[in-house]
């Protein structure tokens, strides 16, 4: 078995464990899956200031009364370890200028496979609200680079999408990753953006 195959299996195992914890211990106010979690962690990495995990880990689950009851310390430590692995991968992608968002894949009744960006964008908006990414002295720039993620990650955006043609929707979808990298570079000018990022489909 190749190193690449082993790596892919390790990544899928990580996603599977995270999905298990999020789906079994979360509530309707929690992050519900890996794609949403990746968007959230990417938003943390885009923030202008560094934040220790205690600043944002609680927000994965929601308010204080929604925090999970762990069966054991080992279970909690495993989850935190998995989250930190994913966080470091997200942040390293931003630092290297090469974003690799984890999107969901959906197979339509006609057999067509669609890449779904909505969960990722919902997670990103969750992190953006938590850390104030929506606000900046340069409001016009923030509105520009946040336009795509707001469109696919908020109820107001979904209402706008319903009135768009497929071509218009695809235009905004294709602008998503570049816009997020521009936001990251705005807060961290040392980032050099690589034009060709790869999507990870889960």
N, CA and C atoms as a LAMMPS dump frame, in Angstrom:
ITEM: TIMESTEP
0
ITEM: NUMBER OF ATOMS
606
ITEM: BOX BOUNDS ff ff ff
-5.0000000000000000e+02 5.0000000000000000e+02
-5.0000000000000000e+02 5.0000000000000000e+02
-5.0000000000000000e+02 5.0000000000000000e+02
ITEM: ATOMS id mol type element x y z
1 1 1 N 0.848 -1.199 0
2 1 2 C 0 0 0
3 1 3 C 0.88 1.244 0
4 2 1 N 0.558 2.225 -0.838
5 2 2 C 1.382 3.422 -0.974
6 2 3 C 1.235 4.325 0.232
7 3 1 N 2.221 5.238 0.386
8 3 2 C 2.153 6.218 1.469
9 3 3 C 0.926 7.104 1.313
10 4 1 N 0.586 7.429 0.044
11 4 2 C -0.583 8.28 -0.202
12 4 3 C -1.863 7.591 0.248
13 5 1 N -1.974 6.284 -0.016
14 5 2 C -3.156 5.539 0.409
15 5 3 C -3.256 5.501 1.922
16 6 1 N -2.105 5.275 2.571
17 6 2 C -2.091 5.272 4.037
18 6 3 C -2.508 6.625 4.593
19 7 1 N -2.014 7.696 3.951
20 7 2 C -2.34 9.048 4.397
21 7 3 C -3.831 9.321 4.25
22 8 1 N -4.4 8.925 3.109
23 8 2 C -5.83 9.136 2.882
24 8 3 C -6.678 8.375 3.898
25 9 1 N -6.243 7.148 4.22
26 9 2 C -6.976 6.358 5.203
27 9 3 C -6.892 6.997 6.584
28 10 1 N -5.73 7.558 6.917
29 10 2 C -5.562 8.218 8.216
30 10 3 C -6.463 9.441 8.32
31 11 1 N -6.542 10.213 7.225
32 11 2 C -7.392 11.401 7.212
33 11 3 C -8.855 11.006 7.367
34 12 1 N -9.28 9.984 6.63
35 12 2 C -10.67 9.543 6.725
36 12 3 C -10.994 9.012 8.119
37 13 1 N -10.017 8.346 8.745
38 13 2 C -10.227 7.85 10.106
39 13 3 C -10.399 9.012 11.077
40 14 1 N -9.598 10.066 10.893
41 14 2 C -9.712 11.261 11.735
42 14 3 C -11.088 11.893 11.564
43 15 1 N -11.517 12.042 10.306
44 15 2 C -12.824 12.638 10.037
45 15 3 C -13.943 11.791 10.644
46 16 1 N -13.802 10.475 10.529
47 16 2 C -14.827 9.578 11.039
48 16 3 C -14.977 9.699 12.556
49 17 1 N -13.849 9.782 13.272
50 17 2 C -13.904 9.919 14.724
51 17 3 C -14.514 11.267 15.122
52 18 1 N -14.117 12.32 14.429
53 18 2 C -14.678 13.639 14.728
54 18 3 C -16.177 13.668 14.447
55 19 1 N -16.577 13.107 13.312
56 19 2 C -18.01 13.047 12.988
57 19 3 C -18.783 12.299 14.07
58 20 1 N -18.179 11.23 14.574
59 20 2 C -18.826 10.436 15.626
60 20 3 C -19.083 11.289 16.864
61 21 1 N -18.055 11.986 17.328
62 21 2 C -18.214 12.81 18.53
63 21 3 C -19.213 13.943 18.309
64 22 1 N -19.096 14.615 17.165
65 22 2 C -19.969 15.759 16.903
66 22 3 C -21.43 15.342 16.783
67 23 1 N -21.671 14.2 16.161
68 23 2 C -23.055 13.763 15.939
69 23 3 C -23.682 13.157 17.192
70 24 1 N -22.871 12.527 18.044
71 24 2 C -23.431 11.859 19.223
72 24 3 C -23.481 12.754 20.458
73 25 1 N -22.59 13.738 20.542
74 25 2 C -22.526 14.573 21.742
75 25 3 C -23.046 15.993 21.521
76 26 1 N -23.261 16.357 20.262
77 26 2 C -23.689 17.714 19.964
78 26 3 C -25.191 17.909 20.09
79 27 1 N -25.598 19.169 20.014
80 27 2 C -27.014 19.542 20.025
81 27 3 C -27.315 20.28 18.727
82 28 1 N -28.534 20.793 18.607
83 28 2 C -28.872 21.524 17.388
84 28 3 C -28.184 22.884 17.328
85 29 1 N -27.47 23.248 18.388
86 29 2 C -26.699 24.495 18.384
87 29 3 C -25.198 24.235 18.292
88 30 1 N -24.833 22.986 18.052
89 30 2 C -23.423 22.61 17.946
90 30 3 C -23.002 22.497 16.487
91 31 1 N -21.703 22.5 16.26
92 31 2 C -21.172 22.131 14.951
93 31 3 C -21.508 20.664 14.726
94 32 1 N -22.035 20.343 13.551
95 32 2 C -22.634 19.03 13.338
96 32 3 C -21.755 18.042 12.582
97 33 1 N -20.671 18.508 11.952
98 33 2 C -19.859 17.586 11.176
99 33 3 C -18.511 18.172 10.819
100 34 1 N -17.694 17.35 10.154
101 34 2 C -16.312 17.713 9.857
102 34 3 C -16.212 18.91 8.921
103 35 1 N -17.063 18.989 7.91
104 35 2 C -16.991 20.106 6.971
105 35 3 C -17.256 21.427 7.683
106 36 1 N -18.284 21.442 8.519
107 36 2 C -18.605 22.644 9.286
108 36 3 C -17.471 22.988 10.251
109 37 1 N -16.881 21.961 10.871
110 37 2 C -15.761 22.18 11.793
111 37 3 C -14.561 22.768 11.065
112 38 1 N -14.279 22.273 9.861
113 38 2 C -13.149 22.792 9.095
114 38 3 C -13.353 24.258 8.744
115 39 1 N -14.569 24.63 8.364
116 39 2 C -14.847 26.037 8.09
117 39 3 C -14.641 26.894 9.324
118 40 1 N -15.106 26.41 10.473
119 40 2 C -14.944 27.125 11.743
120 40 3 C -13.464 27.319 12.066
121 41 1 N -12.681 26.257 11.949
122 41 2 C -11.252 26.334 12.267
123 41 3 C -10.511 27.238 11.287
124 42 1 N -10.949 27.252 10.033
125 42 2 C -10.341 28.151 9.05
126 42 3 C -10.596 29.603 9.432
127 43 1 N -11.79 29.904 9.917
128 43 2 C -12.098 31.264 10.376
129 43 3 C -11.199 31.656 11.54
130 44 1 N -10.955 30.726 12.457
131 44 2 C -10.045 31.004 13.577
132 44 3 C -8.664 31.359 13.042
133 45 1 N -8.213 30.625 12.021
134 45 2 C -6.907 30.899 11.43
135 45 3 C -6.844 32.21 10.677
136 46 1 N -7.984 32.702 10.199
137 46 2 C -8.031 33.974 9.466
138 46 3 C -8.078 35.188 10.387
139 47 1 N -8.308 34.972 11.664
140 47 2 C -8.463 36.087 12.602
141 47 3 C -7.182 36.912 12.685
142 48 1 N -7.309 38.219 12.897
143 48 2 C -6.121 39.081 12.938
144 48 3 C -5.217 38.803 14.127
145 49 1 N -5.774 38.313 15.216
146 49 2 C -4.993 38.028 16.418
147 49 3 C -4.935 36.531 16.665
148 50 1 N -3.874 36.1 17.33
149 50 2 C -3.764 34.699 17.714
150 50 3 C -4.696 34.42 18.889
151 51 1 N -5.318 33.259 18.862
152 51 2 C -6.244 32.882 19.93
153 51 3 C -5.874 31.502 20.46
154 52 1 N -5.778 31.379 21.777
155 52 2 C -5.512 30.08 22.366
156 52 3 C -6.764 29.224 22.232
157 53 1 N -6.617 27.898 22.225
158 53 2 C -7.78 27.026 22.026
159 53 3 C -8.942 27.294 22.981
160 54 1 N -8.643 27.659 24.223
161 54 2 C -9.731 27.915 25.176
162 54 3 C -10.62 29.085 24.762
163 55 1 N -10.117 29.928 23.848
164 55 2 C -10.919 31.054 23.365
165 55 3 C -12.054 30.596 22.456
166 56 1 N -11.862 29.443 21.791
167 56 2 C -12.83 29.045 20.773
168 56 3 C -13.332 27.6 20.861
169 57 1 N -12.653 26.737 21.613
170 57 2 C -13.076 25.333 21.668
171 57 3 C -14.524 25.176 22.139
172 58 1 N -14.912 25.971 23.13
173 58 2 C -16.274 25.861 23.676
174 58 3 C -17.34 26.132 22.62
175 59 1 N -16.995 26.995 21.639
176 59 2 C -17.975 27.403 20.627
177 59 3 C -18.302 26.28 19.65
178 60 1 N -17.504 25.223 19.637
179 60 2 C -17.833 24.059 18.809
180 60 3 C -19.182 23.485 19.233
181 61 1 N -19.446 23.532 20.528
182 61 2 C -20.662 22.93 21.078
183 61 3 C -21.795 23.926 21.28
184 62 1 N -21.465 25.196 21.427
185 62 2 C -22.494 26.192 21.67
186 62 3 C -22.394 26.769 23.069
187 63 1 N -23.511 27.251 23.612
188 63 2 C -23.504 27.887 24.934
189 63 3 C -23.061 26.925 26.034
190 64 1 N -22.847 27.485 27.214
191 64 2 C -22.335 26.703 28.344
192 64 3 C -23.217 25.506 28.674
193 65 1 N -24.529 25.684 28.564
194 65 2 C -25.425 24.582 28.923
195 65 3 C -25.495 23.499 27.852
196 66 1 N -24.778 23.693 26.73
197 66 2 C -24.748 22.699 25.659
198 66 3 C -23.413 21.953 25.609
199 67 1 N -22.51 22.238 26.533
200 67 2 C -21.22 21.555 26.54
201 67 3 C -21.43 20.072 26.839
202 68 1 N -20.666 19.187 26.182
203 68 2 C -20.915 17.746 26.31
204 68 3 C -20.528 17.186 27.673
205 69 1 N -21.162 16.09 28.023
206 69 2 C -20.786 15.331 29.215
207 69 3 C -19.95 14.142 28.751
208 70 1 N -18.677 14.205 28.997
209 70 2 C -17.764 13.173 28.517
210 70 3 C -17.853 11.927 29.395
211 71 1 N -17.773 10.768 28.748
212 71 2 C -17.8 9.513 29.493
213 71 3 C -16.519 9.313 30.291
214 72 1 N -15.423 9.872 29.781
215 72 2 C -14.138 9.715 30.459
216 72 3 C -13.207 10.837 30.042
217 73 1 N -12.15 11.031 30.815
218 73 2 C -11.129 12.017 30.481
219 73 3 C -10.43 11.633 29.185
220 74 1 N -10.255 10.325 28.974
221 74 2 C -9.589 9.847 27.76
222 74 3 C -10.396 10.209 26.516
223 75 1 N -11.713 10.099 26.617
224 75 2 C -12.583 10.447 25.488
225 75 3 C -12.462 11.929 25.157
226 76 1 N -12.496 12.768 26.172
227 76 2 C -12.366 14.209 25.966
228 76 3 C -11.016 14.551 25.353
229 77 1 N -9.957 13.927 25.852
230 77 2 C -8.613 14.203 25.343
231 77 3 C -8.457 13.742 23.904
232 78 1 N -9.109 12.621 23.55
233 78 2 C -9.046 12.165 22.164
234 78 3 C -9.704 13.19 21.244
235 79 1 N -10.882 13.652 21.624
236 79 2 C -11.574 14.641 20.797
237 79 3 C -10.738 15.906 20.646
238 80 1 N -10.221 16.422 21.739
239 80 2 C -9.417 17.645 21.682
240 80 3 C -8.184 17.442 20.816
241 81 1 N -7.564 16.27 20.921
242 81 2 C -6.391 15.983 20.097
243 81 3 C -6.726 15.967 18.618
244 82 1 N -7.866 15.367 18.26
245 82 2 C -8.296 15.317 16.864
246 82 3 C -8.606 16.713 16.332
247 83 1 N -9.27 17.524 17.152
248 83 2 C -9.581 18.899 16.744
249 83 3 C -8.299 19.683 16.505
250 84 1 N -7.315 19.521 17.376
251 84 2 C -6.071 20.276 17.228
252 84 3 C -5.295 19.841 15.992
253 85 1 N -5.36 18.556 15.647
254 85 2 C -4.73 18.1 14.402
255 85 3 C -5.374 18.801 13.209
256 86 1 N -6.699 18.832 13.196
257 86 2 C -7.413 19.471 12.091
258 86 3 C -7.166 20.972 12.075
259 87 1 N -7.11 21.567 13.249
260 87 2 C -6.832 23.004 13.348
261 87 3 C -5.464 23.333 12.762
262 88 1 N -4.451 22.553 13.113
263 88 2 C -3.101 22.813 12.613
264 88 3 C -3.04 22.63 11.099
265 89 1 N -3.769 21.652 10.57
266 89 2 C -3.796 21.465 9.119
267 89 3 C -4.447 22.662 8.434
268 90 1 N -5.529 23.163 9.006
269 90 2 C -6.211 24.329 8.429
270 90 3 C -5.316 25.558 8.467
271 91 1 N -4.684 25.797 9.611
272 91 2 C -3.823 26.971 9.771
273 91 3 C -2.592 26.866 8.878
274 92 1 N -1.997 25.681 8.804
275 92 2 C -0.819 25.509 7.949
276 92 3 C -1.162 25.764 6.489
277 93 1 N -2.36 25.336 6.062
278 93 2 C -2.79 25.615 4.695
279 93 3 C -2.883 27.103 4.431
280 94 1 N -3.419 27.849 5.392
281 94 2 C -3.511 29.306 5.249
282 94 3 C -2.121 29.934 5.209
283 95 1 N -1.255 29.523 6.119
284 95 2 C 0.095 30.091 6.194
285 95 3 C 0.857 29.852 4.898
286 96 1 N 0.665 28.662 4.326
287 96 2 C 1.354 28.312 3.083
288 96 3 C 0.655 28.878 1.851
289 97 1 N -0.466 29.571 2.064
290 97 2 C -1.181 30.178 0.95
291 97 3 C -1.916 29.189 0.084
292 98 1 N -2.239 28.019 0.637
293 98 2 C -2.828 26.942 -0.158
294 98 3 C -3.985 26.316 0.62
295 99 1 N -5.173 26.892 0.467
296 99 2 C -6.346 26.469 1.226
297 99 3 C -6.883 25.137 0.71
298 100 1 N -7.171 24.213 1.639
299 100 2 C -7.739 22.913 1.289
300 100 3 C -9.033 22.688 2.075
301 101 1 N -10.108 23.342 1.708
302 101 2 C -11.355 23.187 2.465
303 101 3 C -11.922 21.775 2.368
304 102 1 N -12.538 21.327 3.432
305 102 2 C -13.17 20.008 3.47
306 102 3 C -14.659 20.187 3.182
307 103 1 N -15.059 19.852 1.96
308 103 2 C -16.453 19.986 1.56
309 103 3 C -17.156 18.63 1.598
310 104 1 N -18.478 18.663 1.647
311 104 2 C -19.276 17.448 1.577
312 104 3 C -19.604 17.124 0.123
313 105 1 N -19.846 15.855 -0.127
314 105 2 C -20.21 15.392 -1.461
315 105 3 C -21.609 14.79 -1.405
316 106 1 N -22.45 15.153 -2.368
317 106 2 C -23.829 14.658 -2.408
318 106 3 C -24.121 14.091 -3.794
319 107 1 N -24.671 12.881 -3.821
320 107 2 C -25.039 12.255 -5.087
321 107 3 C -26.534 12.442 -5.321
322 108 1 N -26.875 13.125 -6.405
323 108 2 C -28.272 13.398 -6.74
324 108 3 C -28.946 12.135 -7.277
325 109 1 N -30.292 12.115 -7.316
326 109 2 C -31.012 10.946 -7.836
327 109 3 C -30.598 10.563 -9.256
328 110 1 N -30.155 11.542 -10.051
329 110 2 C -29.746 11.235 -11.422
330 110 3 C -28.305 10.744 -11.499
331 111 1 N -27.666 10.567 -10.337
332 111 2 C -26.299 10.066 -10.309
333 111 3 C -25.232 11.138 -10.345
334 112 1 N -25.629 12.375 -10.538
335 112 2 C -24.66 13.466 -10.577
336 112 3 C -24.125 13.747 -9.176
337 113 1 N -22.809 13.878 -9.08
338 113 2 C -22.166 14.141 -7.795
339 113 3 C -21.934 15.64 -7.652
340 114 1 N -22.456 16.215 -6.583
341 114 2 C -22.313 17.647 -6.331
342 114 3 C -21.461 17.883 -5.091
343 115 1 N -20.589 18.875 -5.181
344 115 2 C -19.797 19.292 -4.029
345 115 3 C -20.58 20.356 -3.277
346 116 1 N -20.803 20.123 -1.999
347 116 2 C -21.623 21.008 -1.173
348 116 3 C -20.726 21.876 -0.29
349 117 1 N -20.819 23.184 -0.462
350 117 2 C -19.975 24.105 0.305
351 117 3 C -20.709 24.72 1.493
352 118 1 N -22.015 24.485 1.585
353 118 2 C -22.823 25.195 2.583
354 118 3 C -22.385 24.918 4.02
355 119 1 N -22.164 23.65 4.375
356 119 2 C -21.778 23.342 5.75
357 119 3 C -20.467 24.03 6.118
358 120 1 N -19.516 24.006 5.202
359 120 2 C -18.216 24.647 5.45
360 120 3 C -18.417 26.142 5.703
361 121 1 N -19.261 26.758 4.891
362 121 2 C -19.507 28.199 5.035
363 121 3 C -20.243 28.523 6.334
364 122 1 N -21.177 27.652 6.735
365 122 2 C -21.866 27.845 8.019
366 122 3 C -20.845 27.821 9.158
367 123 1 N -19.921 26.873 9.102
368 123 2 C -18.886 26.804 10.125
369 123 3 C -17.989 28.023 10.115
370 124 1 N -17.635 28.493 8.923
371 124 2 C -16.79 29.684 8.832
372 124 3 C -17.498 30.882 9.439
373 125 1 N -18.781 31.042 9.127
374 125 2 C -19.529 32.176 9.671
375 125 3 C -19.644 32.083 11.191
376 126 1 N -19.722 30.885 11.715
377 126 2 C -19.759 30.698 13.174
378 126 3 C -18.478 31.25 13.795
379 127 1 N -17.336 30.899 13.192
380 127 2 C -16.066 31.416 13.682
381 127 3 C -15.919 32.905 13.447
382 128 1 N -16.438 33.386 12.321
383 128 2 C -16.347 34.814 12.002
384 128 3 C -17.109 35.65 13.021
385 129 1 N -18.29 35.199 13.391
386 129 2 C -19.076 35.92 14.405
387 129 3 C -18.379 35.883 15.765
388 130 1 N -17.819 34.731 16.099
389 130 2 C -17.161 34.58 17.399
390 130 3 C -15.976 35.524 17.547
391 131 1 N -15.183 35.656 16.481
392 131 2 C -13.924 36.396 16.559
393 131 3 C -13.975 37.77 15.897
394 132 1 N -15.153 38.178 15.422
395 132 2 C -15.301 39.52 14.88
396 132 3 C -14.724 39.735 13.5
397 133 1 N -14.659 38.666 12.682
398 133 2 C -14.107 38.817 11.33
399 133 3 C -15.001 39.664 10.436
400 134 1 N -16.267 39.803 10.806
401 134 2 C -17.199 40.598 10.002
402 134 3 C -16.957 42.095 10.128
403 135 1 N -16.114 42.473 11.076
404 135 2 C -15.94 43.896 11.371
405 135 3 C -14.487 44.302 11.165
406 136 1 N -14.301 45.444 10.518
407 136 2 C -12.961 45.962 10.264
408 136 3 C -13.084 47.428 9.892
409 137 1 N -11.979 48.139 10.051
410 137 2 C -11.973 49.538 9.628
411 137 3 C -12.212 49.637 8.126
412 138 1 N -11.785 48.603 7.389
413 138 2 C -11.971 48.577 5.936
414 138 3 C -13.228 47.761 5.615
415 139 1 N -14.393 48.348 5.873
416 139 2 C -15.661 47.631 5.726
417 139 3 C -15.91 47.18 4.293
418 140 1 N -15.558 48.013 3.316
419 140 2 C -15.803 47.661 1.919
420 140 3 C -15.036 46.397 1.539
421 141 1 N -13.787 46.309 1.99
422 141 2 C -12.984 45.122 1.681
423 141 3 C -13.573 43.891 2.355
424 142 1 N -13.929 44.009 3.627
425 142 2 C -14.495 42.872 4.35
426 142 3 C -15.784 42.404 3.691
427 143 1 N -16.635 43.345 3.3
428 143 2 C -17.881 42.976 2.622
429 143 3 C -17.593 42.251 1.308
430 144 1 N -16.546 42.679 0.613
431 144 2 C -16.19 42.05 -0.664
432 144 3 C -15.719 40.614 -0.465
433 145 1 N -14.771 40.403 0.45
434 145 2 C -14.2 39.059 0.6
435 145 3 C -15.121 38.111 1.376
436 146 1 N -16.061 38.677 2.129
437 146 2 C -16.999 37.835 2.872
438 146 3 C -18.276 37.547 2.086
439 147 1 N -18.423 38.137 0.91
440 147 2 C -19.68 38.016 0.161
441 147 3 C -20.031 36.564 -0.156
442 148 1 N -19.063 35.795 -0.647
443 148 2 C -19.346 34.407 -1.03
444 148 3 C -19.707 33.548 0.17
445 149 1 N -18.922 33.659 1.241
446 149 2 C -19.167 32.805 2.407
447 149 3 C -20.469 33.201 3.104
448 150 1 N -20.824 34.478 3.075
449 150 2 C -22.122 34.895 3.624
450 150 3 C -23.265 34.34 2.783
451 151 1 N -23.052 34.282 1.475
452 151 2 C -24.096 33.807 0.573
453 151 3 C -24.419 32.339 0.833
454 152 1 N -23.381 31.528 1.027
455 152 2 C -23.577 30.09 1.2
456 152 3 C -23.658 29.664 2.664
457 153 1 N -23.417 30.6 3.586
458 153 2 C -23.348 30.216 4.988
459 153 3 C -24.333 30.891 5.911
460 154 1 N -25.317 31.621 5.351
461 154 2 C -26.319 32.282 6.195
462 154 3 C -27.708 32.115 5.582
463 155 1 N -28.737 32.208 6.422
464 155 2 C -30.108 32.086 5.925
465 155 3 C -30.442 33.197 4.938
466 156 1 N -29.959 34.396 5.212
467 156 2 C -30.198 35.506 4.293
468 156 3 C -29.558 35.212 2.934
469 157 1 N -28.364 34.628 2.972
470 157 2 C -27.68 34.272 1.737
471 157 3 C -28.425 33.202 0.966
472 158 1 N -28.95 32.19 1.667
473 158 2 C -29.692 31.125 0.994
474 158 3 C -30.932 31.673 0.301
475 159 1 N -31.556 32.664 0.9
476 159 2 C -32.717 33.287 0.262
477 159 3 C -32.308 33.969 -1.042
478 160 1 N -31.133 34.598 -1.042
479 160 2 C -30.638 35.231 -2.266
480 160 3 C -30.315 34.179 -3.324
481 161 1 N -29.745 33.05 -2.9
482 161 2 C -29.389 31.995 -3.844
483 161 3 C -30.611 31.449 -4.569
484 162 1 N -31.743 31.398 -3.873
485 162 2 C -32.966 30.88 -4.488
486 162 3 C -33.39 31.702 -5.698
487 163 1 N -33.005 32.971 -5.728
488 163 2 C -33.376 33.83 -6.851
489 163 3 C -32.309 33.928 -7.925
490 164 1 N -31.229 33.164 -7.78
491 164 2 C -30.125 33.234 -8.736
492 164 3 C -30.205 32.113 -9.759
493 165 1 N -29.605 32.346 -10.907
494 165 2 C -29.444 31.294 -11.904
495 165 3 C -28.289 30.39 -11.482
496 166 1 N -28.184 29.217 -12.115
497 166 2 C -27.075 28.304 -11.821
498 166 3 C -25.735 28.968 -12.115
499 167 1 N -25.702 29.764 -13.185
500 167 2 C -24.454 30.436 -13.555
501 167 3 C -24.04 31.449 -12.489
502 168 1 N -25.005 32.188 -11.963
503 168 2 C -24.703 33.167 -10.915
504 168 3 C -24.232 32.471 -9.638
505 169 1 N -24.911 31.399 -9.284
506 169 2 C -24.522 30.645 -8.094
507 169 3 C -23.109 30.085 -8.24
508 170 1 N -22.799 29.554 -9.425
509 170 2 C -21.472 28.991 -9.669
510 170 3 C -20.4 30.07 -9.626
511 171 1 N -20.725 31.258 -10.09
512 171 2 C -19.767 32.373 -10.033
513 171 3 C -19.349 32.637 -8.596
514 172 1 N -20.325 32.731 -7.705
515 172 2 C -20.017 33.014 -6.304
516 172 3 C -19.318 31.841 -5.64
517 173 1 N -19.676 30.633 -6.026
518 173 2 C -19.021 29.454 -5.457
519 173 3 C -17.549 29.409 -5.859
520 174 1 N -17.275 29.738 -7.119
521 174 2 C -15.89 29.687 -7.602
522 174 3 C -15.023 30.77 -6.975
523 175 1 N -15.661 31.816 -6.443
524 175 2 C -14.906 32.908 -5.816
525 175 3 C -14.614 32.65 -4.343
526 176 1 N -15.203 31.6 -3.786
527 176 2 C -15.157 31.383 -2.337
528 176 3 C -13.739 31.235 -1.793
529 177 1 N -12.983 30.296 -2.327
530 177 2 C -11.676 29.984 -1.74
531 177 3 C -10.687 31.136 -1.904
532 178 1 N -10.691 31.763 -3.071
533 178 2 C -9.805 32.912 -3.279
534 178 3 C -10.152 34.041 -2.312
535 179 1 N -11.437 34.249 -2.079
536 179 2 C -11.86 35.317 -1.17
537 179 3 C -11.394 35.054 0.258
538 180 1 N -11.491 33.8 0.701
539 180 2 C -11.041 33.459 2.052
540 180 3 C -9.536 33.659 2.179
541 181 1 N -8.797 33.301 1.155
542 181 2 C -7.347 33.5 1.204
543 181 3 C -6.999 34.987 1.217
544 182 1 N -7.759 35.796 0.511
545 182 2 C -7.519 37.246 0.547
546 182 3 C -7.785 37.804 1.942
547 183 1 N -8.804 37.275 2.611
548 183 2 C -9.091 37.694 3.98
549 183 3 C -7.944 37.313 4.909
550 184 1 N -7.456 36.092 4.765
551 184 2 C -6.334 35.644 5.594
552 184 3 C -5.099 36.504 5.342
553 185 1 N -4.841 36.812 4.078
554 185 2 C -3.673 37.629 3.725
555 185 3 C -3.828 39.063 4.227
556 186 1 N -5.046 39.565 4.256
557 186 2 C -5.312 40.914 4.764
558 186 3 C -4.871 41.034 6.22
559 187 1 N -5.153 40.007 6.999
560 187 2 C -4.778 40.021 8.415
561 187 3 C -3.352 39.529 8.655
562 188 1 N -2.822 38.794 7.684
563 188 2 C -1.468 38.239 7.816
564 188 3 C -0.733 38.467 6.492
565 189 1 N -0.196 39.664 6.274
566 189 2 C 0.394 40.037 4.982
567 189 3 C 1.554 39.153 4.54
568 190 1 N 2.13 38.393 5.458
569 190 2 C 3.255 37.532 5.093
570 190 3 C 2.828 36.332 4.249
571 191 1 N 1.527 36.056 4.191
572 191 2 C 1.023 34.929 3.406
573 191 3 C 1.173 35.217 1.916
574 192 1 N 1.709 34.249 1.182
575 192 2 C 1.785 34.329 -0.278
576 192 3 C 0.818 33.295 -0.845
577 193 1 N -0.176 33.764 -1.573
578 193 2 C -1.25 32.886 -2.033
579 193 3 C -0.814 32.061 -3.238
580 194 1 N -1.048 30.739 -3.156
581 194 2 C -0.831 29.836 -4.276
582 194 3 C -2.155 29.709 -5.025
583 195 1 N -2.17 29.945 -6.346
584 195 2 C -3.441 29.994 -7.078
585 195 3 C -4.24 28.699 -7.08
586 196 1 N -3.572 27.548 -7.016
587 196 2 C -4.278 26.279 -7.191
588 196 3 C -4.386 25.525 -5.88
589 197 1 N -5.514 25.688 -5.198
590 197 2 C -5.782 24.918 -3.989
591 197 3 C -6.634 23.708 -4.33
592 198 1 N -6.531 22.653 -3.533
593 198 2 C -7.299 21.439 -3.779
594 198 3 C -8.403 21.297 -2.745
595 199 1 N -9.572 20.921 -3.206
596 199 2 C -10.674 20.669 -2.283
597 199 3 C -10.556 19.248 -1.746
598 200 1 N -10.889 19.073 -0.499
599 200 2 C -10.976 17.747 0.095
600 200 3 C -12.451 17.424 0.23
601 201 1 N -12.87 16.317 -0.364
602 201 2 C -14.278 15.941 -0.336
603 201 3 C -14.463 14.845 0.695
604 202 1 N -15.443 15.025 1.563
605 202 2 C -15.685 14.07 2.654
606 202 3 C -17.08 13.484 2.499
